Amino acid sequence: MVIYMVKNCKVILNNELVTVLDFDGKQIQVPSIKRKANYVSVLFKDNKYLVVPDDYVEPLEPVIEQVEPVQEEKPKRKRRKKKKTTDEETIKEEGN
């Protein structure tokens, strides 16, 4: 099970280079958000912190599609068909 956590975090420091946020008592440094804001929404996913839009909605469950491998069919070799002869054809050839 994958855990997604989105929180509204207070901006402690915001300059041209970095932004420092307070995420549950931890000070997290991320690249600059390049806008003035007192609070931003932060997504914690796969041990990474990402700044997301304020209207971001957490996915309920990650969608993992099971794809069956496609088996390639090998081209079939064409075999020469042996000409089948009937008894009448055999008798005619022997009669000549």
Phi, psi and omega per residue, in radians:
M1 nan 2.314 -3.131
V2 -1.698 2.331 -3.124
I3 -1.822 2.179 3.044
Y4 -1.962 2.394 3.135
M5 -2.365 2.096 3.079
V6 -1.980 2.222 -3.136
K7 -2.306 2.645 3.044
N8 -1.578 1.963 -3.010
C9 -1.948 2.551 3.104
K10 -1.357 2.397 3.091
V11 -1.503 2.082 3.134
I12 -1.544 -0.790 -3.118
L13 -2.435 2.376 3.122
N14 -2.506 1.931 3.089
N15 -2.308 -2.908 -3.075
E16 -1.159 -0.459 -3.042
L17 -1.758 -0.806 -3.042
V18 -2.387 2.830 3.000
T19 -2.228 2.313 3.108
V20 -1.927 2.261 -3.072
L21 -2.102 2.701 3.038
D22 -1.784 1.832 -3.128
F23 -1.942 1.760 -3.115
D24 0.927 0.775 3.112
G25 1.474 -0.105 3.081
K26 -1.717 2.408 3.052
Q27 -1.580 2.039 -3.072
I28 -1.923 2.266 3.104
Q29 -1.808 2.219 3.110
V30 -2.260 2.873 3.047
P31 -1.030 2.710 -3.053
S32 -0.980 2.422 3.104
I33 -1.480 -0.145 3.032
K34 1.018 0.552 3.032
R35 -2.695 2.753 3.110
K36 -1.466 2.255 3.108
A37 -2.789 2.512 3.061
N38 -1.561 -0.546 3.112
Y39 -2.354 2.515 3.051
V40 -2.372 2.714 3.075
S41 -1.534 2.328 -3.099
V42 -2.176 2.315 3.098
L43 -1.777 2.230 3.045
F44 -1.833 1.967 -3.069
K45 -2.539 2.285 3.112
D46 0.937 0.753 -3.137
N47 1.037 0.498 3.101
K48 -2.250 2.582 3.112
Y49 -1.865 2.228 -3.134
L50 -2.247 2.329 3.052
V51 -1.409 2.210 -3.088
V52 -2.131 2.854 3.089
P53 -1.084 2.737 -3.109
D54 -1.118 -0.470 -3.124
D55 -1.626 0.268 -3.137
Y56 -1.136 2.359 3.122
V57 -2.029 2.320 -3.139
E58 -1.189 2.426 3.027
P59 -1.233 2.524 -3.139
L60 -1.191 -0.879 3.087
E61 -2.515 2.502 3.071
P62 -1.160 2.451 -3.127
V63 -1.574 2.047 3.103
I64 -2.113 2.012 -3.115
E65 -1.625 2.319 3.070
Q66 -1.529 2.001 -3.132
V67 -1.910 2.194 3.114
E68 -1.377 2.415 3.128
P69 -1.152 2.446 3.139
V70 -1.477 2.194 3.130
Q71 -1.629 2.181 3.125
E72 -1.434 2.322 3.122
E73 -1.500 2.313 3.101
K74 -1.349 2.441 3.108
P75 -1.135 2.377 -3.122
K76 -1.385 2.449 3.094
R77 -1.308 2.404 3.080
K78 -1.499 2.228 3.115
R79 -1.753 2.557 3.076
R80 -1.220 2.337 3.097
K81 -1.500 2.301 3.068
K82 -1.377 2.349 -3.138
K83 -1.287 2.160 3.123
K84 -1.531 2.340 3.118
T85 -1.872 2.576 3.098
T86 -1.640 2.944 3.118
D87 -1.081 -0.615 -3.134
E88 -1.134 -0.743 3.134
E89 -1.134 -0.691 3.134
T90 -1.117 -0.710 -3.128
I91 -1.187 -0.681 3.129
K92 -1.128 -0.726 -3.130
E93 -1.179 -0.671 3.127
E94 -1.221 -0.516 -3.113
G95 -1.265 -0.357 -3.112
N96 -1.352 nan nan
